[in-house]
């Protein structure tokens, strides 16, 4: 037993020595965290989302999965753009205090968002419409109906809900990553680059301009946060 233990130990030492020789000497400046006199490197790792893979699908289940994946690949770019637009307009609306100015801004936002679907919504199937509503809810973090209601009058929100009913679904339907596990898994695979998607630009110049403003704002916010974290850990 002792001889076997020594043999395993020597193999581990040899492997570590060989591995270290294969890596060229390099240096990298990283942030550090000091606690009780000990200095530890502070490194931010990328997010990792775990989704259980469903194996041993039946032929019927595989066909359903393939159809769902096709539908998500079709509508996810629309949901992504819509979610970003609604988030931007929600932030801008919070800055406006005058009621008349708010109504004017909501009307403009409504037209921009509706333009993303003109001519496209009639090309979607019922299944794609249902998935689209779910994905918009996923992107906004709250039900689509509630966010749209914040941006526009109750009547307009009701109109959007009526349009969704044409698909056999409702904008009030919420996205649940547990109940909608298959959708979540496919979306995560898209975001990791494992499934190819034909990304699209916003339909109008106004939407493209607003998304560009949002991108610059988010970048400034990210830089400020990184600088704040850096000062905190120096």
Secondary structure, 3 states (H helix, E strand, C coil): CHHHHHHHHHHHHHHHHHHHHHCCCCCCCCEEEEECCEEEEECCCCCCCCCCCCCCCCHHHHHHHHHHHHHHHHHHHHHHHHHHHHHHHHHHHCCCCCHHHHHHHHHHHHHHHHHCCCCCHHHCCHHHHHHHHHHHHHHHCCCHHHHHHHHCCHHHHHHHHHHHHCCCCCCCCCCCCCCCHHHHHHHHHHHCCCCCCCCCCCCCHHHHHHHHHHHHHHHHHHHHHHHHHHHHCC
